[in-house]
Amino acid sequence: MASLLLFVLLQFCDALTTLVFLRQGVAEANPLIRLALGAAAPTLALLGTKALGCALAYFAWRSRRVRVLRGANCFFALCVAWNLVAISIAPGA
């Protein structure tokens, strides 16, 4: 359960830091998220993609694929760290 909760927390942190750096003029690097951002308002696009990610994480947790969740948690922890760096070096930061 801890891996699933950590995943949800990291999704929340990733969405918040992404919204901050988008407002600072930093471009989204992920092509799938960029596509979603082009189709809807940033908050809605991120909410939708993060909800889908959390649903997949829940499926992985229910299927006892905790190792997959741990790998995803490491990846998203790095994404949040990257976002924080992007925020700190963005013009006007």
Secondary structure, DSSP 8 states (H G I E B T S, - for coil): -HHHHHHHHHHHHHHHHHHHHHHTT-----HHHHHHHHHS-HHHHHHHHHHHHHHHHHHHHHTT-HHHHHHHHHHHHHHHHHHHHHHHHSTT-
